[in-house]
Amino acid sequence: MAFPEGFLWGGATAANQCEGAYNEGGRGVANVDVMPHGADRQAVGCGTRKMLDFEDGYFYPAQKAIDMYHHYKEDIALFAEMGFKTYRLSIGWTRIFPLGDEAEPNEEGLQFYEDLFRECKKYGIEPLVTITHFDCPIHLIKEYGGWRNRELIDMYKKLVTVLFTRYKGLVKYWLTFNEINMILHMPFMGAGLVFEEGENQIAAKYISAHNELVASAWATKIGHEIDPENKIGCMLAAGSFYPYTCNPKDVREAQVRGQENYFFVDVQSRGYYPNYALKMLEREGVDVGMTEEDKQILAENTVDFISFSYYNTRTVASPDSSAENASGNAFASVKNSYLTYTDWGWPVDPLGFRITINEIYDRYQKPLFVVENGLGAIDEPDENGYVADDYRIDYLRKHIEQMKAAIEEDGVEMLGYTTWGPIDLVSAGTGEMSKRYGFIYVDRDDYGNGTLARSKKKSFFWYKKVIATNGEDLA
Ligand code: BGP
C-alpha cells in the first residue's frame, strides 16, 4: 500500500474565506475583511491602495462568505460523510483578540473554536489548525503599522499561548503562518502592510518577514512547552521554478526565484538565515533588526514538519527574454507551452507536483504535509445543485497519482493531504465565489446572492471512495 496507515486525508479552509459573521461573537475587523471584490482587490492586497475601513460602493465578500460560522455542524457532517481524517481550518485572530493588543481574550471566540474542534472529534476528524491565514487585526495595522513593527511578535506570542493552552489535548497539528512567502507578493494580505509614498518596499517586506519568522519560532517553542505532543509546522506557497529554456540565464533566474521562495522555510526548518539571503539583504541595504535573542530562538525552535500548498509550477525567464507572461497564484511567471491552463489562467502540472515534493523533501528531510491542492473552476449546477465536475476529479486524480509515486517510488515521508476548499468558498485572490474548488456546492454568487444551500457534487462521491480505499482506488 502506497499511502501509510493513518495518512491524513481531508480538506482545507481559511476563516476569512468561509466563516462570515464578521461582526458577531465579539469579533473585530481584520485586513482580510476590507479586501473588496472587484478591480481594486489586487491593489488593496498588495498594499498600494490604502483601504482600512469599509468604503461605500464596494462589496466585501468576507463579511458573510459562506456563513460557516452558523453552518459548521452541517459542513463538518458532510466532511465526515466523505470520510475526512483531518480538517484544516484557521483561527480568526480577531475572534480571539478583536483589537490584537488587549490583555484578555474574547471568550466567545475561544468557545466557538472549541465547539468546532469538538464537533470534528465527534467524527474522529483530527483538526489541523492554521494560527493565522492571512489575517491581521486592523487595529494592529492602524496603530502599529502591521508586521513591520516588532511589537506584533508579542501580540502573536500572546495569541498562541492562549490557543495552545485552551486547546491542549484537542488539537495536535498546528501551522504558524499560511503561505508565509506571500508577504513578498501580497504584502497587505500577508503582513498588513500599506506602503507610504517613497517607502523602501523591499525593506518593509523583509523586516515584516523577519518578525513573522521570529514569531513563528516563538510559537514553536511555546507550543512544545505547553504540550510536547504538539506538532508544529511551517507553510509555504510552493511550486518549483522551471527555467524557460536551458539558456543558463534562464536557469539562473529560476535558481534565484527558488531561493527567494525557500528563504522562509530555510529559516523555519534550519534555524538560521541562509547566506544567499544575508548577501541579498546587504546589497539592498536592509537591516531586519536581528537581535541575539532572535538568533537563538530561530536556532532552537525549528519546525517539526513542512507543509505547503501546490497549485502549479512557475516557469521563469531572464528579464531580457521575449517569453510571454502568464499568471498563477500571485507569482509572476511566463507561459509554459507544455502545460494546460485553468479558467483563471493557472498552469496545470501534476508531474510538477512530484518534482516539487521531491525538491522540498531533498532540501529539508522532514515529513511533509500537502495542505492545499485543487482546481478553481466554473461549475454549472443542475436544478438540484448537483455538479458533474469531472474536470475537478481529473485534476485531483492526476495530482494524487503523482503524490503516490513520490511516496511509493521516491520514499518521501508524507503525513497527509488536504484539498483546498472542500466546500466552495471565497477566492483569496479575486474575492469571487464563482472560482469554485469544492466537493460541496454552495448556492451563493459573486455579489452575495443565493440561499447558501449546500449540495454534493460528483467529486464528493469520488473523494469519499479515494479516502475509503486509502488512495488505492482513484478511478
Ligand atoms: C492560496 C491560499 C488560499 C486559497 C488558494 C487558492 O494562496 O492559501 O487561501 O484561496 O490559494 O487561491 P484563490 O482563492 O485565489 O483561487
Boltz pocket constraint, residues with backbone or C-beta under 6 A from the ligand:
constraints:
  - pocket:
      binder: B
      contacts: [[A, 14], [A, 17], [A, 178], [A, 179], [A, 237], [A, 309], [A, 329], [A, 372], [A, 376], [A, 420], [A, 426], [A, 427], [A, 428], [A, 429], [A, 430], [A, 435]]
      max_distance: 6.0
